[in-house]
Amino acid sequence: MAAALEEDEIDNDDYYSLLNVRREATQEELKASYRRLCMLYHPDKHRDPELKRQAEQLFNLVHQAYEVLSDPQSRAIYDIYGKRGLDVEGWEVVERKRTPAEIREEFERLQREREERRLQQRTNPKGTISVGVDATDLFDHYEEDYEEIPNGGLPHIEINRMHISQSIEAPLTTTDTAILSGSLSTHNGNGGGNINLALRRVTSAKGWGEVELGAGDTHGPLFGLKMFRNLTARCFMTAQCGMQFSSRGVRPGLTTMLARHLDKNTMGYLQWRWGTQSSMSTSVVRDTKSSHFTFAVQLGIPHTFIMMSYQYKFQDEDQTKIKGSVKTGFFGSVVEYGAETKISRHSVLGATVSVGVPQGVSLKIKLNRASQTYFFPIHLTDQLLPSAVFYATVGPLVFYLAIQRLVIKPYMRAQKEQELEKQQESAASDIAKKKQEAESAVLLMQESVRRIIEAEESRMGLIILNAWYGKFVTDNSRKHERARVIDVTVPLQCLVKDSKLILTEASKAGLPGFYDPCVGEEKSLKVLYQFRGVMHQVLSGDTEALRIPKQSHRIDNDT
């Protein structure tokens, strides 16, 4: 339900980071941190009017954080939905005696009401464009047929088929949805189209039903029914029946499927189809974080086959996948292999080489852009030619690497820089405010830090010599970039207690005396400190927990 909060409602204030406590902190830990910050920022401790005003602002901010986290109901809302969740319209009617689970349920009810108001404005468009290319003349070229024709020696490549389909969803109520879809197809100069209207109703938490009406010039009118039903927690079934009316008469059809979870990552399917192409099939699908495996067997008219496929998922930023499959049956045998990778935030590009008997060699290129799919099957040859297999494999790979280096990466880098610049511009006023608060906090800490340093020096304890927070440039290839860091020596020394400094797993930008010097970029904390007269140094990630002093931070004399 947190996803229901709009992006402009996200708040960056982290109360846990401000109080420097764990998200699982007890009431005692909250109270101890609150008291310490109150002593530091109490307005009555400062006579200077400007310092007194700054202390009052920080004191109120700390008090607000403590009030939210010390109240079980408010803390439950904050933990689930953040600061904005506390301001959702309707919370004033929630009883204070409710448990966190009841609060969550109430919040979801309020969010459902908001969703119902927006329901009529939502659609879920999906589309597919397929363009079939006949490139067999590249490898099966008969020169003698074109000797008398100008430019007859050049290979002839043509588009021999196209298919376009589109669908949209229109929610009518919270349980009813209308789906409108249509398609156009053409093959070697002949084609047609159809249009379908489906009405789907969610009957319960366990299932839904759908009525479909269609009309077209290729197959004639259509009437169909679909249903889905959860039989148990691990088993479900689907059923579909339809009647196709054409000049040849009525063609009925029926399809049923039974599926069961065999284990956490494995599904088993049984399917029976009756109609113009009757068949029975069974399949096992295993999907894990790193792989996807499918084994299927089908007995039917006219196609009987056995198929096995495997896909390996790389755990990289581009979500790269490589795949291979083998399929053999009465129609012949086909071996396919290919790969796909993410080329932008919403786009995935894939290529598959298909080698079969008697199908020949084909190259299939697919681009998924959001909810749109663009598919380009290219038929290279009817024969099993090694040259066709080689070029179908190496050609797309070389082309992709060149395009990625020359076009995609520069474009993505420019887009990222542009988005980062917009993010920094939109956050400029907020960052300026945070910077002013941090500078005020540092001024208010000076006297407390002086006393802490005197106490630590007297027992050879923990002294923060230098501390920097922000973006560090350590890679030689990025030396042209400018490091953006702020000095946080005073704020860190102020957090030292009994010769120890403990920072929790939260962004350090929310700590007293800190602010974010480089919005949207990766940040680190670098600390040079002295403990028992020995120099220590550590570099910590922005959201990593940090405990000092530690033996592993010690700087050797040789360093």
Disulfide bonds with the S-S distance in Angstrom:
none
